[in-house]
Amino acid sequence: MNDKRVGYFDILRIVSIFFVIVIHVTSVGLRLCETATPTWNVNWLLNSVSRWAVPVFFMVSGALFLEPSREITLKKLYKKSIFHIVVCIIVWGFFYSLLDQYIYGTLSAKSVPVAVYGIVTGNTGYHLWFLYTLVMLYIAVPLFRLITCHGSKRQLEYALVVWGVFSLLIGQINAFAAETGLGSDLLPYSPFVIAGYGGYFLLGYYLMLNPLKGKLKKACYILAVLSVCAIVGGKWSLFAICKVESSAFELPLGVFSCSIAVAVFTSAQRLHVSDNVSRLLTFLGQRVFGVYLTHVFFVSLLYHILKISPDYCQPVMAIVISSVGIFAVSFLASWILSKVPLLRSLV
C-alpha cells in the first residue's frame, strides 16, 4: 500500500464513522420528536441521506483484504481478524445488552442469560450487526480472492453487474413493492453468486484499482446528486401522499445509497494532503473501529440516561454539536482503552 492509498482510506473511515454517528443521533431524534415538526424534519432529512456510510466501510475493508499482493492465509485470517471480531461481539454484545436492559428497566437476575442469548442470536446492541456481517465477509475472503487474484477485469465487472442487478436493483424494487402494498418479494429472484454486502467488498477493490475518470467520474457525481434527490423527494412524496414513512429509498443495499457511496469513495481518492495532515489522519483512522464500538454508549448516555431533548437548540446545530461531541468522547474512550493491555484488543 502506498501512502496516498492509506491516506484516502483513513479519510473514508473518518468521514464514514462521523456519518454513522449522525445516523444514530438522528434516529434518536426521530423517535423522540413529534412527527413533521421542524426538528423531526431535519433529523429525517439528515438520517435519510447518510445511509451510504456503512457501505463505504465495507468498500474500504474489501479494498484492503482483496488486494492480491497482501498475503492472507487461513490461519492468519481466523487467528487475527475473525477471532478479534468474535471477541468484540461477545464483550460489547454483553455490555450493550445489559445497558439496554438498564435503560428500559428490565435489568434483573435473568439479565446474564438474556445477554448470552442475544449475543448468539444477534439481538444485542443495534449497531453490532455490522460485526456479525463483517465476520461472515471475512470467512468468505478466500472465495472473493479467487476472483480478485485470478480473475480478469472483465470477470470482476461481470460479478459486480450480477450483484448490482440481483442484490441492489431487485432488492430495491421488492422493498418499494412491500411498502406500497404490491406484496413482498414482487420479483422472486434471490441474490446469487455475490449477495448483499459482499458486493461492496468487491466494489471497493475494483474502484481502488480502477478509479473513475473523465465522463465516468462526472456521471458518478451526477448520479449521486440524483440519488440524494430521489431519497429525499421519494420519501417526502410517499409520506405526503400515502402517509407512509418509507425506508426503501435509503436502503444501504440499494441503488441510491450505492451511488452516493461510490461518489464519496471516488472523491476521497482524488484528495491530496500534506504529510502532517496524513499523520493526523492515520492517528484518527486507527481509532475508528473503537469509535464505532463505543459511540452508541454515549448516544444512550446523552438521550436516554441524561434525557437530553433532541431539540435543545436549533435542529441542525443540535445534530452537529451532538455528533461532533459524541465523536470526540468516543475517540477519547477508544484511545484510552487502546492503552490498557487487557482492553486494547476490544477496540
Secondary structure, 3 states (H helix, E strand, C coil): CCHHHHHHHHHHHHHHHHHHHHHHHHHHHHHHCCCCCHHHHHHHHHHHCCCCHHHHHHHHHHHHHCCCCCCCCHHHHHHHHHHHHHHHHHHHHHHHHHHHHHHCCCCCCCHHHHHHHHHHHCCCCHHHHHHHHHHHHHHHHHHHHHHHHHCCHHHHHHHHHHHHHHHHHHHHHHHHHHHCCCCCCCCCCCCCCCCCCHHHHHHHHHHHHCCCCHHHHHHHHHHHHHHHHHHHHHHHHHHHHHCCCCCCCCCCCCHHHHHHHHHHHHHHHCCCCCHHHHHHHHHHHCCHHHHHHHHHHHHHHHHHHCCCCCCCCCHHHHHHHHHHHHHHHHHHHHHHHHCCCCCHHHC
